Amino acid sequence: MGLGVEVRQRIARRAAQEIEDGMIVNLGIGIPTLVADYIPSDIFVQFHAENGILGTGPTPVKGEADPNLCNAGGYPVTLMKGASYFDSAIAFGMIRRGYLDITILGALEVSEKGDLANWIVPGKRVPGMGGAMDLAQKSKKVIVLMNHTNKNGESKILKECTLPLTAKSCVDLIITEMAVIEVTEQGLLLKEVMEPYTVEDVIKYTDAPLTVMVGLPN
């Protein structure tokens, strides 16, 4: 089952708290695109798009979108002061040289080791992996925003991914409607629980083992 608008916004708002002044950030398709709407006005961030923009801004007001201005997913964007255009070769050069501070992506599955599967379900047609493979491997920090479970109620946070991988050991932080979970060398660390859920709920709906952060309320 998909997430409601308010829940998606709450996840995006929490992800925005991970962004610091002066960072270069790439936002994937889905919930990640909402993150730009929750950046505080006193923080300067440059959002990067693989199709060749550095400096995208919040979602345009309805009816004021520029039909010639979109992100890599084809969704309309605005520009911040000082934004620049370039071709995709330069855009990917920025990614592969490690200039991106944070990449925020959606996911189909994440393993306890931080393996990411987010581009294909076998048997279903998709346009391609896009920039996810490069972004997941080369960004300084990778944050995943997603439903905690799939449409069948099964955990998307697994001991081992069952779907084809985008990249191995790349995810640093997972934010869902239930929780904020950090991927560490010792395994998955449950850092925050979203209302109205409890620690027990998160453990129940997470296939991979979790360590609960000391002092986390039940």
Secondary structure, DSSP 8 states (H G I E B T S, - for coil): ----HHHHHHHHHHHHTT--TT-EEEE-SSGGGGGGGG--TT---EEEETTTEEEE-S---TT---TT-B-TTS-B--EEEEEEE--HHHHHHHHHTT--SEEEE--SEEETT--EE-S--TTS--S--TTHHHHHHHSSEEEEE--SB-TTS-BSEESS--S--SBSS---EEE-SSEEEEEETTEEEEEEE-TT--HHHHHHT-SS-EEE-TT---
